[in-house]
Amino acid sequence: MDVRRRSEKPAYPTKEFAAGEKPLKPHKQQQEQDNSLLIASDALPLPLYLTNGLFFTMFFSVMYYLLSRWREKIRNSTPLHVVTFSELVAIASLIASVIYLLGFFGIGFVQSFVSRDNNDECWDVEDENDEQFLLEEDSRRGPATTLGCTAVPPPPALQIVPMVPPQPSKVAAMSEKPAPLVTPAASEEDEEIIKSVVQGKMPSYSLESKLGDCKRAASIRKEALQRITGKSLEGLPLEGFDYESILGQCCEMPIGYVQIPVGIAGPLLLDGREYSVPMATTEGCLVASTNRGCKAIYASGGATSVLLRDGMTRAPCVRFGTAKRAAELKFFVEDPVKFETLAAVFNQSSRFARLQRIQCAIAGKNLYMRFVCSTGDAMGMNMVSKGVQNVLDYLQNEYSDMDVIGISGNFCSDKKPAAVNWIEGRGKSVVCEAIITEEVVKKVLKTEVAALVELNMLKNLTGSAMAGALGGFNAHASNIVSAVYIATGQDPAQNIESSHCITMMEAVNDGKDLHVSVTMPSIEVGTVGGGTQLASQSACLNLLGVKGANREVPGSNARLLATIVAGSVLAGELSLMSAISAGQLVKSHMKYNRSTKDVTKASS
């Protein structure tokens, strides 16, 4: 049995009192110290509740008065910094009430802490008669010890439980500061550099420029990161990648690369040509499903595509002193004669950039100008941004009061779902269609034409409308777009607007065959620049026959890639909708999207 009791001697030295003199209770001593402090309620010789009520009322009344005055000034276009005498008095009253309230709550908070700390440090002598013993069985504890006080020896059958402050567990200590992982460096020189990075003497981002060896820099950075974090990066591969190819344009401070498997769907028969479509994905069943759609399209004679528009956008935001001035610039840039001058200024930025039109929108005295231009075989964001900057510099001479807020005002709109892209288009606008025969629908897709038409209407059209979808009137267009984008070195973030798609299905030829189409207004792709130059992505582009820039017809490779993306989406939509119609979705995912590995054995 354990007994927890307080020591009969104080833990800290106390004042010695004369005979017959009773010591003050520690909390009374603290009270005498606290009484010497000034408190906020001493501001007025009134009871505390009256003082608080007065200052609270003054605070809210003054705030209401000032807000009313400021609203009137805004309505009357009066400058806010012009202050009347009554407003000065109100502001002074507001400051006084704020000081009182801060003092009241702040001093009370400090006093509560001081009082609590002092009460915790001292024992109340009069409370000694009220102390109780806590009995507890604990056979695991050894002989008791005391902290800072002399304990009374316990009876033989009893044991004193010491008041030991809780110590952090070993697991918590390890999680707060992990043990460094140390892997021997390739050389003593590398070891010294790693130590410099760990100690913060050498910035990690400067390794490439100081060493002149990108792979060596990545290796040193990876080892330094392991030592700093205490986390192993053993599964992140380092070998087998050309780090020189990404320097200054694809990725900063690399420590390795991520492996994504690439599958092949096809052949996709599109516009009389066959394509084997590379798809980089970790989702099981996706490549198999798209491949089945390609098979159905091929067996039905292939698909056809039409490029509707080709124009990348950038929309700067500029501000004027009045809305009238903003409207004057809008009329200026939309004037056909003035537009020719602006187009000439814009086109000087690149051999391939060609300004097509400028679409303006006004919000008060702010003007948003959406520049649309062709960009050759490049996706073109940097190209159009450079041309827009040239035009803004030119307009600054004509409109000296124009304030450029930002070269991108989100009216573009890049990497965000936006109705302007869904309606006006961005990048390449493509429609792709095919007629699937009744025999193929039954034998390859395992469903019926009528069932597909009804499912498409209720799922892709009505269901998406019920959800308030923006450009999402399809089954899974983003699945195929993302997989093809990653494989071919496109910007994966532009999957957001590039996946805008409406899938249409209709029974034709007396209801026997199926007409299916996908309309995608904003496919943003390129075959030069960015990640398209990397070895793996370049190989996938070469497989499709669209690698690099087309010297004979600039821009044709990027346009062809956009149609291939739309054709692949058509195949994916056709196959998934058929699987849902036939009730095969769950079954196919259980077959292709589930690992057969014994997880218990793998973990052991």
Buried (B, 14 or more C-beta within 10 A) or exposed (E): EBBBBBBEEBBEEEEEEEEEEEEBBBEEBBEEEEEEEEBBBEBEEEEEEEBBEBBEEBBEBBEEBBEEBEEEBEEEEEEEEEEEEEBEEBEEBBEBBEEBBEBBEEBEEEBEEBBEEBEEEBBEBEEEEEEEEEEEEEEEEEEBEBEEBEBEEEEEEBBBBEEEEEEEEEEEEEEEEEEEBEBEBEEEEBBEBBBBBBEEEBEBEEBBEEBEBBBBBBBBBBBBBBBBEEEEBEEEEBEEBEBEBBBEEBEEBBBBBEEEEBBBBBBBBBBEEEBEBBBBBEBBBBBBBBBBBBBBBBBBEBBBBEBEBBBBBBBBBBBBEEBEBBBEBBEBBBEEEBBEEBBEBBBEBBEBBBBBBBBBBEEEBBBBBBBBBBBBBBBBBBBBBBBBBBBBEBBBEEBEEBEBEEBBBEBBBBBEBBEBBBEBBBBBBBBBBBBBBBEBBEEBBBBBBEBBBBBBBEBBBEBBEEEEBBBBBBBBBBBBBBBBBBBBBBBBEBBBBBBBBBBBBBBEEEEEBBBBBBBBBBBBBBBBBBBBBBEBBBBBBEBBEBBBBBEEEBBBBBBBBBBBBBBBBBBBBBBBBBBBBBEBBEEBBEEBEEEEEEEEEEEE
